């Protein structure tokens, strides 16, 4: 689960979740948009390296050449999926 202590707005973090195979755990990256104060949930935006999912004129691509890419902890060019905005407890 997410240790939300120390996670600030627009910081890139990852959500650990177990896939259908008990031995396989995924770490899904996301960026924190805001915190819902009444529940302390985080509103997040999904990030993926699957650039084929790009929605033109909507999603954002972040690349190693971007000024803030090094601070993101992402390893490769990635897609910030603006249509993927869930809440995480």
Order of alpha helices (4+ residues) and beta strands (2+ residues): beta-beta-beta-beta-beta-beta
